[in-house]
Amino acid sequence: MYESLETADNRENLKRVVIDPVSRVEGHGKVTLLMDEENHVREARLHIVEFRGFERFIRGRPYWELPVLVQRLCGICPVSHHLAAAKAVDQLVGVDELTATADKLRRLLHFGQVLQSHALHFYHLSSPDLLFGIDSDAKHRNIVGVLSGYPDTSLEGSKMNIGLQGVKLRKYGQEVIRAITGKRIHGTGAIPGGFNKALTVEERDALLVDIDQIIEWGNAGVNLTRHLFLSNHEYRNHFAAIRSNFMGLIRSDGAMELYHGRLRATDEHGAAIFDHVDYRDYQDVLREVVKPWTYMKFPYIVSLGEAKGWYRVGPLARVNQCDFIPTPLAEQARQVFAEEGGGEPVHSSLAFHWARMIELLHCAEGIKELLLDPDILGGELVVQGEKRMEGIGVIEAPRGTLFHHYQINEDDLVVKANLIVSTTSNNQAMNESIRQVAVRYLDGRTLTEGLLNHIEVAIRAYDPCLSCATHALGKMPLQVELLDAQGERVSRLAKNSDGSLSD
C-alpha cells in the first residue's frame, strides 16, 4: 500500500497537480497530486467535490415516496436506487416475500438496468482507452472515435462495429426498463409490497424479438474484454495492481445473485471473512468513517479494522466471489476468468472490465429466461403485511453492493436514513489504485496529458458514480482568487479542511 511520504508541515513546499474534473465518469470529482522538485509523487488523492444530501432531505417525507425520490440521485443507475429503496419499504409494510410475478418483474427490471449501465460504461467511457491506448491522442478517446476507428470487429468476432454494438446493447437494456416502468429513466414500478403494473404479452414478445442477438453481442463483449486484458502484460500484472478484500451478495447455494441474497466477504486470497450474513445485520460487520477532504465516506470490515478492512465491490468482486453463475454462457466465461487467478481472486483493476462484460452476458441470458417464464405475465402483484418501524434494502447495483436503510415514526415519516452506495465502498480502493498508478507511471517524469490519463483510467475501471456517493458529512476546502483584468492573481484566500484560513 502506498503511503504519503510527506507531513502537513512541509506540504507547502510541494507543487500541486490537479486533474479537475475527472472525465468520462458520472458525477464530479478531481484528483490532486503533490510532487517535489524532482517530480516524485508524495501524495495522491481522489476528491469528491459535489454534495447531494439525500440522506438529509428525505427526512420528514412519507416512506411510500422513497422509491421515487431516491432514484433522482442519479440518471445512470436510478433503477438500482428505486429497487433498493423498494426492498427497504417492503419491510416497512411488513412484507418479506413478494408474489412470484412481482419478484420476477423486479428482477427483469434489474437485469435491464445492469445491462444498460455496463454497456454504457465499457463501450462509451472505458473502451477508448483500451482500444486506442491510454496515452493515445485524446481526440480519439471517445465513443465517436470508437465508432469511426474500429469498423473492423475482428477483435471480438461480431459482425457489427464495436461502438455501434455498445450503443445497441444499452438501448435494449433501456427498452426493458421502459416496457416495465413506462420510461427509460426515472420510471416507476416497484411499490410497497409489490409492483404497480403487469407486463403485457405484446411487451413481452417485443422484447423477445432481439434477445438472442443481445446475448450474441454480450458474448462478443466478453471475448473483446478478455482479449484486451490477456494480451497486455502491463494490464494483467502492473496497472493499478492492488490487492484487496472483496464483498458482495451471493445466493444461498453460492451462485451470483444481483437482486436478493446474503453478504459474503473474502480476503485477498479468497478465504471467507464472513459468509451468508443477513444484510439486515450489515451494521454488525461494516462500519463507516469520514475524512475531512472529501464528501465520500470510507466503509470497512469491522473484524479487520479501519486500516486493513477496506474492500472492493462490483463486477470484479462478484465474479471473484461467487461459486458459479446460474446462466450457461456466463458461467463458461467465469470459469475462464477464474483460471487467470490460479486459485485466488483476480486483483488487477482493469479486470473489472472483463468481469463487467461477463455480468452483462449473464443479464442478457437472465432476461431471456424471465421473458419465457409464465410467471412474468401473472396478475397478482401486491402483498400486504403489518407496519414496521425500520427497513433495510440491499441490492447489487452495477457498481456494487448498495444499502438503503430507513427508520420511520408513528406518522409514517422518515426520521433516519443511511445509504452506503457502491462507489463509497470502493472509495479507499480507488485512492489506493491512483496512488499505485501515480508512483509507477508518473513519479520522476515530466507530466503529459497521456500520463495523467493513466490516473483517470484507474478511476474509470471502478465505474464510479460520484454523485451517488456523496454524503452529508465531510468538509471541502474553499479557495478564492482575485484576478486583475489581465488575468494575473492579485490576492488569494483559502479556507482549509480544518476551517483555518491561509493566503
C-alpha positions as CSV (number, residue, x, y, z in Angstrom):
1,M,0.0,0.0,0.0
2,Y,1.4,3.4,-1.0
3,E,1.5,5.9,1.9
4,S,2.1,9.7,1.7
5,L,5.7,10.4,2.3
6,E,5.2,14.0,3.5
7,T,3.7,15.6,6.5
8,A,1.4,18.6,6.9
9,D,4.5,20.7,7.9
10,N,6.1,20.6,4.5
11,R,3.1,20.3,2.2
12,E,3.6,24.0,1.2
13,N,7.0,23.1,-0.3
14,L,5.4,20.7,-2.7
15,K,3.9,21.6,-6.1
16,R,0.3,20.6,-6.7
17,V,-1.0,18.9,-9.9
18,V,-4.8,18.8,-10.2
19,I,-6.9,16.7,-12.6
20,D,-10.2,18.6,-12.5
21,P,-12.6,17.3,-13.5
22,V,-12.0,13.6,-13.8
23,S,-13.6,12.9,-17.2
24,R,-15.7,10.1,-18.6
25,V,-17.3,9.3,-15.2
26,E,-20.7,10.0,-13.7
27,G,-20.6,13.0,-11.4
28,H,-17.9,15.5,-10.5
29,G,-14.5,14.7,-8.9
30,K,-10.9,15.7,-9.0
31,V,-7.5,14.2,-8.2
32,T,-4.7,16.1,-6.5
33,L,-1.1,15.1,-6.7
34,L,1.6,16.6,-4.5
35,M,5.1,16.4,-6.1
36,D,8.5,17.5,-5.1
37,E,11.2,19.4,-7.2
38,E,12.2,16.2,-8.9
39,N,8.6,15.3,-9.8
40,H,8.4,12.5,-7.3
41,V,4.9,11.8,-6.1
42,R,4.4,12.4,-2.4
43,E,0.6,12.2,-2.2
44,A,-2.3,11.3,-4.5
45,R,-6.0,11.7,-3.5
46,L,-9.3,11.4,-5.2
47,H,-11.7,14.2,-4.0
48,I,-15.5,14.1,-4.4
49,V,-16.4,17.8,-4.7
50,E,-20.2,17.7,-5.1
51,F,-22.8,17.3,-2.4
52,R,-26.3,15.9,-2.8
53,G,-27.6,15.4,0.7
54,F,-30.4,12.9,0.0
55,E,-30.0,11.3,3.4
56,R,-31.0,14.6,5.0
57,F,-33.7,16.0,2.9
58,I,-35.8,12.8,2.6
59,R,-36.3,13.0,6.4
60,G,-39.8,14.1,7.1
61,R,-41.2,12.6,3.9
62,P,-43.7,9.7,3.9
63,Y,-42.0,6.4,3.4
64,W,-44.0,5.4,0.4
65,E,-42.4,8.3,-1.6
66,L,-38.9,6.9,-1.1
67,P,-38.6,4.6,-4.1
68,V,-39.5,7.5,-6.4
69,L,-37.5,10.2,-4.5
70,V,-34.2,8.4,-4.2
71,Q,-33.9,7.3,-7.8
72,R,-33.3,11.0,-8.5
73,L,-29.8,10.5,-7.0
74,C,-28.7,9.5,-10.5
75,G,-29.7,9.4,-14.2
76,I,-27.4,6.4,-14.8
77,C,-28.5,4.0,-12.1
78,P,-31.9,5.2,-10.9
79,V,-33.4,1.7,-11.1
80,S,-30.8,0.4,-8.6
81,H,-31.8,3.1,-6.0
82,H,-35.5,2.6,-6.9
83,L,-35.3,-1.2,-6.1
84,A,-33.1,-0.9,-3.1
85,A,-35.5,1.6,-1.5
86,A,-38.4,-0.6,-2.5
87,K,-36.9,-3.5,-0.7
88,A,-36.5,-1.4,2.4
89,V,-40.1,-0.1,2.1
90,D,-41.4,-3.7,1.7
91,Q,-40.0,-4.3,5.2
92,L,-41.7,-1.1,6.5
93,V,-45.0,-2.5,5.4
94,G,-44.2,-6.0,6.9
95,V,-43.7,-7.9,3.6
96,D,-40.8,-10.3,3.4
97,E,-41.8,-12.2,0.3
98,L,-43.4,-10.9,-2.8
99,T,-45.7,-12.7,-5.3
100,A,-43.8,-14.7,-7.9
101,T,-44.8,-12.2,-10.6
102,A,-43.8,-9.1,-8.7
103,D,-40.5,-10.6,-7.7
104,K,-39.7,-11.6,-11.3
105,L,-40.7,-8.2,-12.7
106,R,-38.3,-6.5,-10.3
107,R,-35.6,-9.0,-11.3
108,L,-36.3,-8.3,-15.0
109,L,-36.1,-4.6,-14.4
110,H,-32.8,-5.0,-12.5
111,F,-31.3,-7.1,-15.3
112,G,-32.2,-4.4,-17.8
113,Q,-30.6,-1.8,-15.6
114,V,-27.3,-3.7,-15.1
115,L,-27.1,-4.5,-18.8
116,Q,-27.6,-0.9,-20.0
117,S,-25.2,0.5,-17.3
118,H,-22.4,-1.9,-18.1
119,A,-22.8,-1.3,-21.8
120,L,-22.7,2.5,-21.3
121,H,-19.6,2.3,-19.1
122,F,-17.5,-0.1,-21.1
123,Y,-18.3,0.9,-24.7
124,H,-18.8,4.7,-24.2
125,L,-16.5,5.6,-21.3
126,S,-13.7,3.0,-21.0
127,S,-13.2,1.2,-24.3
128,P,-11.5,4.1,-26.0
129,D,-8.5,3.9,-23.5
130,L,-8.2,0.2,-24.1
131,L,-8.7,0.1,-27.8
132,F,-6.5,3.1,-28.7
133,G,-4.1,3.1,-25.8
134,I,-4.1,5.0,-22.5
135,D,-1.7,7.7,-23.8
136,S,-3.0,7.9,-27.3
137,D,-4.3,11.2,-28.8
138,A,-7.1,12.5,-26.6
139,K,-9.3,13.4,-29.6
140,H,-9.7,9.6,-30.4
141,R,-10.6,8.6,-26.8
142,N,-14.4,8.8,-27.0
143,I,-17.3,6.9,-28.4
144,V,-17.2,8.8,-31.7
145,G,-13.5,7.7,-32.0
146,V,-14.6,4.1,-31.4
147,L,-17.4,4.3,-34.0
148,S,-15.0,5.6,-36.7
149,G,-11.8,3.9,-35.6
150,Y,-13.0,0.3,-35.3
151,P,-15.1,-0.6,-38.3
152,D,-13.3,-3.9,-38.4
153,T,-14.6,-6.0,-35.5
154,S,-12.1,-8.9,-35.8
155,L,-11.1,-8.3,-32.2
156,E,-14.3,-9.6,-30.8
157,G,-15.8,-11.7,-33.6
158,S,-19.0,-9.8,-34.1
159,K,-20.3,-8.6,-37.5
160,M,-21.1,-5.2,-36.1
161,N,-18.9,-2.2,-35.4
162,I,-17.7,-2.3,-31.7
163,G,-19.1,1.2,-30.9
164,L,-22.5,0.6,-32.5
165,Q,-22.7,-2.8,-30.7
166,G,-22.3,-0.9,-27.4
167,V,-25.0,1.6,-28.4
168,K,-27.5,-1.1,-29.3
169,L,-26.8,-3.1,-26.1
170,R,-27.5,-0.1,-24.0
171,K,-30.6,0.7,-26.0
172,Y,-32.0,-2.8,-25.4
173,G,-31.5,-2.5,-21.7
174,Q,-33.3,0.8,-21.6
175,E,-36.2,-0.8,-23.6
176,V,-36.5,-3.4,-20.9
177,I,-36.8,-0.6,-18.3
178,R,-39.3,1.3,-20.5
179,A,-41.5,-1.7,-21.0
180,I,-41.7,-2.3,-17.3
181,T,-41.8,1.2,-15.8
182,G,-43.1,3.3,-18.7
183,K,-39.9,5.4,-19.0
184,R,-36.3,4.7,-19.8
185,I,-35.1,7.0,-17.0
186,H,-36.9,7.6,-13.7
187,G,-39.9,5.5,-14.4
188,T,-42.0,3.9,-11.6
189,G,-42.7,0.2,-11.0
190,A,-41.9,-1.1,-7.5
191,I,-44.4,-0.1,-4.8
192,P,-44.7,-1.2,-1.1
193,G,-45.2,-4.9,-1.2
194,G,-45.0,-5.5,-4.9
195,F,-45.3,-3.9,-8.3
196,N,-47.7,-1.4,-9.9
197,K,-48.1,-2.8,-13.4
198,A,-48.2,-6.2,-15.1
199,L,-46.2,-6.9,-18.3
200,T,-48.4,-7.4,-21.3
201,V,-48.0,-10.2,-23.9
202,E,-47.2,-7.6,-26.5
203,E,-44.5,-6.0,-24.4
204,R,-43.0,-9.5,-23.6
205,D,-43.0,-10.5,-27.3
206,A,-41.4,-7.2,-28.4
207,L,-38.5,-7.8,-26.0
208,L,-38.1,-11.4,-27.1
209,V,-37.5,-10.3,-30.8
210,D,-33.9,-9.1,-30.2
211,I,-32.8,-11.1,-27.1
212,D,-30.8,-13.7,-29.0
213,Q,-28.9,-11.0,-30.8
214,I,-28.3,-9.3,-27.5
215,I,-26.9,-12.5,-26.0
216,E,-24.6,-12.9,-29.0
217,W,-23.3,-9.3,-28.6
218,G,-22.9,-9.9,-24.9
219,N,-20.7,-12.9,-25.6
220,A,-18.7,-10.8,-28.1
221,G,-18.2,-8.2,-25.4
222,V,-16.7,-10.9,-23.1
223,N,-14.4,-12.1,-25.9
224,L,-13.3,-8.5,-26.6
225,T,-12.5,-7.6,-22.9
226,R,-10.8,-10.9,-22.4
227,H,-8.6,-10.4,-25.4
228,L,-7.7,-6.8,-24.4
229,F,-6.8,-7.8,-20.9
230,L,-4.9,-11.1,-21.5
231,S,-2.9,-9.7,-24.4
232,N,-1.5,-6.8,-22.4
233,H,1.1,-7.8,-19.8
234,E,1.0,-4.4,-18.2
235,Y,-2.7,-4.5,-17.6
236,R,-2.6,-8.0,-16.1
237,N,0.3,-7.5,-13.7
238,H,1.1,-3.9,-13.0
239,F,-1.5,-1.3,-13.8
240,A,-3.4,-0.3,-10.6
241,A,-2.1,-3.6,-9.2
242,I,-3.5,-3.6,-5.7
243,R,-4.6,-6.5,-3.6
244,S,-7.8,-6.2,-1.5
245,N,-10.7,-7.8,0.3
246,F,-13.9,-8.2,-1.6
247,M,-17.6,-8.1,-0.6
248,G,-21.0,-8.7,-2.3
249,L,-24.2,-10.7,-2.3
250,I,-24.5,-14.3,-3.0
251,R,-27.4,-16.8,-3.3
252,S,-27.9,-19.4,-0.7
253,D,-26.2,-22.0,-2.9
254,G,-23.2,-19.7,-3.6
255,A,-24.4,-18.5,-7.0
256,M,-24.0,-15.0,-8.3
257,E,-27.1,-13.0,-7.1
258,L,-27.8,-9.4,-8.2
259,Y,-31.2,-8.8,-6.7
260,H,-31.5,-10.6,-3.4
261,G,-29.0,-12.6,-1.3
262,R,-26.8,-12.6,1.7
263,L,-23.5,-10.9,2.3
264,R,-20.1,-12.6,1.7
265,A,-16.7,-11.0,2.2
266,T,-13.4,-12.7,1.3
267,D,-9.8,-11.7,1.9
268,E,-7.1,-11.2,-0.8
269,H,-6.6,-14.9,-1.0
270,G,-10.3,-15.8,-1.4
271,A,-10.7,-17.0,2.2
272,A,-14.0,-16.1,3.9
273,I,-14.1,-13.2,6.3
274,F,-17.8,-13.6,6.8
275,D,-20.4,-15.5,4.8
276,H,-24.1,-15.7,4.3
277,V,-24.7,-12.8,6.6
278,D,-28.3,-11.4,6.5
279,Y,-27.9,-8.0,5.0
280,R,-30.2,-6.5,7.6
281,D,-27.4,-7.2,10.0
282,Y,-24.9,-5.2,8.0
283,Q,-24.0,-2.9,10.9
284,D,-22.6,-5.9,12.7
285,V,-19.9,-6.4,10.0
286,L,-19.4,-3.0,8.4
287,R,-18.5,0.5,9.7
288,E,-18.0,3.9,8.0
289,V,-15.6,6.7,8.8
290,V,-15.5,10.3,7.5
291,K,-12.4,12.2,6.3
292,P,-12.3,16.0,6.0
293,W,-11.1,16.2,2.4
294,T,-14.0,14.5,0.6
295,Y,-17.8,14.2,0.8
296,M,-17.4,10.4,0.4
297,K,-17.3,8.0,3.4
298,F,-14.8,5.2,3.9
299,P,-16.5,1.9,4.9
300,Y,-14.5,-1.0,6.3
301,I,-15.0,-4.5,7.7
302,V,-15.3,-4.4,11.5
303,S,-13.3,-7.5,12.2
304,L,-10.3,-6.3,10.3
305,G,-10.3,-2.7,11.5
306,E,-10.1,0.6,9.5
307,A,-6.6,0.2,8.3
308,K,-6.9,-3.3,6.8
309,G,-10.7,-3.7,6.5
310,W,-11.3,-1.7,3.3
311,Y,-12.7,-3.8,0.4
312,R,-13.8,-3.7,-3.2
313,V,-17.3,-4.3,-4.6
314,G,-18.8,-4.5,-8.1
315,P,-18.2,-6.9,-11.0
316,L,-14.7,-7.9,-10.0
317,A,-15.8,-8.8,-6.5
318,R,-19.0,-10.6,-7.6
319,V,-17.3,-12.7,-10.3
320,N,-14.4,-13.5,-8.0
321,Q,-16.6,-14.4,-5.0
322,C,-19.5,-16.4,-6.4
323,D,-19.2,-20.2,-6.6
324,F,-20.9,-20.2,-10.0
325,I,-23.1,-18.0,-12.3
326,P,-26.6,-19.6,-12.9
327,T,-26.7,-19.0,-16.7
328,P,-24.6,-21.2,-19.0
329,L,-22.6,-18.8,-21.2
330,A,-21.7,-16.5,-18.4
331,E,-20.7,-19.5,-16.2
332,Q,-18.4,-20.7,-19.0
333,A,-16.9,-17.2,-19.2
334,R,-16.5,-17.1,-15.4
335,Q,-14.5,-20.3,-15.4
336,V,-12.1,-18.9,-17.9
337,F,-11.8,-15.7,-15.8
338,A,-11.1,-17.8,-12.7
339,E,-8.2,-19.5,-14.4
340,E,-6.5,-16.1,-14.6
341,G,-6.4,-16.1,-10.7
342,G,-4.8,-19.5,-10.5
343,G,-6.9,-20.5,-7.4
344,E,-7.0,-17.0,-5.9
345,P,-9.1,-13.9,-6.8
346,V,-8.1,-11.8,-9.8
347,H,-6.9,-8.5,-8.4
348,S,-5.9,-6.4,-11.4
349,S,-8.2,-3.3,-11.5
350,L,-8.5,-3.5,-15.3
351,A,-10.0,-6.9,-14.9
352,F,-13.1,-5.1,-13.8
353,H,-14.0,-4.6,-17.5
354,W,-13.7,-8.3,-18.2
355,A,-15.9,-9.1,-15.2
356,R,-18.3,-6.4,-16.2
357,M,-18.9,-8.0,-19.6
358,I,-19.4,-11.4,-18.0
359,E,-22.2,-9.9,-15.9
360,L,-23.7,-8.2,-19.0
361,L,-23.9,-11.6,-20.6
362,H,-25.4,-13.1,-17.5
363,C,-28.1,-10.3,-17.5
364,A,-28.9,-10.9,-21.2
365,E,-29.3,-14.6,-20.5
366,G,-31.3,-13.9,-17.4
367,I,-33.7,-11.6,-19.3
368,K,-34.4,-14.3,-21.8
369,E,-35.2,-16.8,-19.1
370,L,-37.5,-14.4,-17.3
371,L,-39.3,-13.4,-20.5
372,L,-40.0,-17.1,-21.2
373,D,-41.2,-17.7,-17.6
374,P,-45.0,-17.9,-17.4
375,D,-45.0,-16.1,-14.0
376,I,-43.8,-12.9,-15.8
377,L,-47.3,-12.4,-17.2
378,G,-49.1,-13.1,-13.9
379,G,-51.7,-10.8,-12.4
380,E,-51.0,-11.0,-8.6
381,L,-48.7,-8.1,-7.9
382,V,-49.1,-6.9,-4.3
383,V,-48.8,-8.4,-0.8
384,Q,-49.8,-6.7,2.4
385,G,-48.4,-7.0,5.9
386,E,-48.2,-5.2,9.2
387,K,-46.3,-2.0,9.7
388,R,-42.7,-2.0,11.0
389,M,-40.5,1.0,12.0
390,E,-37.3,0.0,10.2
391,G,-36.5,-1.3,6.8
392,I,-33.2,-2.2,5.1
393,G,-32.9,-2.9,1.4
394,V,-29.7,-4.2,-0.3
395,I,-29.1,-4.9,-3.9
396,E,-26.2,-5.5,-6.2
397,A,-26.2,-2.3,-8.3
398,P,-24.0,-2.2,-11.5
399,R,-21.2,-0.7,-9.5
400,G,-21.5,-2.9,-6.4
401,T,-23.4,-3.6,-3.2
402,L,-26.0,-0.8,-2.5
403,F,-27.5,-0.3,1.0
404,H,-30.7,1.7,1.8
405,H,-31.6,1.9,5.5
406,Y,-34.6,3.8,6.8
407,Q,-36.4,4.4,10.1
408,I,-39.9,5.9,10.4
409,N,-42.1,7.2,13.1
410,E,-45.7,6.6,14.0
411,D,-46.8,9.2,11.5
412,D,-45.1,7.2,8.7
413,L,-42.5,9.9,8.2
414,V,-38.8,9.1,7.7
415,V,-36.7,10.0,10.8
416,K,-33.4,8.4,9.8
417,A,-31.8,7.4,6.5
418,N,-28.4,5.9,5.7
419,L,-27.1,5.0,2.3
420,I,-23.9,3.1,1.6
421,V,-23.5,3.4,-2.2
422,S,-21.3,1.1,-4.2
423,T,-18.8,3.8,-5.1
424,T,-18.5,4.6,-1.4
425,S,-17.4,1.1,-0.7
426,N,-14.8,1.4,-3.5
427,N,-13.5,4.7,-2.2
428,Q,-10.4,3.5,-0.4
429,A,-9.6,1.1,-3.3
430,M,-9.8,3.9,-5.8
431,N,-7.4,6.0,-3.8
432,E,-5.0,3.1,-3.4
433,S,-5.2,2.5,-7.2
434,I,-4.4,6.1,-8.2
435,R,-1.5,6.1,-5.7
436,Q,-0.1,3.0,-7.2
437,V,-0.5,4.4,-10.8
438,A,1.0,7.7,-9.8
439,V,4.1,6.2,-8.3
440,R,4.6,3.7,-11.2
441,Y,3.8,5.8,-14.2
442,L,4.2,9.5,-13.2
443,D,6.9,9.5,-10.5
444,G,10.0,11.4,-11.6
445,R,8.7,12.1,-15.1
446,T,7.6,15.3,-16.9
447,L,3.8,15.2,-16.9
448,T,1.8,15.0,-20.1
449,E,-1.9,14.6,-20.8
450,G,-1.3,10.9,-21.6
451,L,0.4,10.3,-18.4
452,L,-2.3,12.0,-16.4
453,N,-4.9,9.9,-18.2
454,H,-3.4,6.9,-16.5
455,I,-4.9,8.2,-13.3
456,E,-8.3,8.6,-14.9
457,V,-8.2,5.1,-16.4
458,A,-7.6,3.7,-12.9
459,I,-10.6,5.5,-11.6
460,R,-12.8,4.6,-14.6
461,A,-12.1,0.9,-14.0
462,Y,-14.4,1.1,-11.0
463,D,-17.2,2.8,-13.0
464,P,-17.7,5.3,-10.2
465,C,-20.9,7.1,-9.7
466,L,-19.6,10.1,-7.8
467,S,-22.9,12.0,-7.4
468,C,-24.5,8.9,-5.9
469,A,-21.6,8.5,-3.4
470,T,-21.7,12.0,-1.9
471,H,-22.7,12.2,1.8
472,A,-23.8,14.9,4.3
473,L,-20.6,14.6,6.3
474,G,-17.1,15.9,5.5
475,K,-15.7,19.3,4.6
476,M,-14.2,20.5,1.4
477,P,-11.5,23.3,1.3
478,L,-12.6,26.5,-0.4
479,Q,-10.2,28.7,-2.4
480,V,-11.0,32.2,-3.7
481,E,-8.7,34.1,-6.1
482,L,-9.0,37.7,-7.2
483,L,-7.6,38.3,-10.7
484,D,-7.0,41.6,-12.5
485,A,-8.1,42.5,-16.0
486,Q,-5.0,40.7,-17.5
487,G,-5.8,37.5,-15.6
488,E,-3.0,38.0,-13.1
489,R,-3.7,36.9,-9.5
490,V,-3.9,39.9,-7.2
491,S,-4.8,38.0,-4.0
492,R,-5.8,34.6,-2.7
493,L,-7.6,33.3,0.4
494,A,-8.1,29.7,1.2
495,K,-10.4,28.1,3.8
496,N,-8.7,24.8,4.7
497,S,-10.3,21.5,5.5
498,D,-9.9,22.2,9.3
499,G,-11.7,25.6,8.9
500,S,-8.5,27.7,9.2
501,L,-7.7,30.5,6.7
502,S,-4.5,31.0,4.7
503,D,-3.2,33.2,2.0
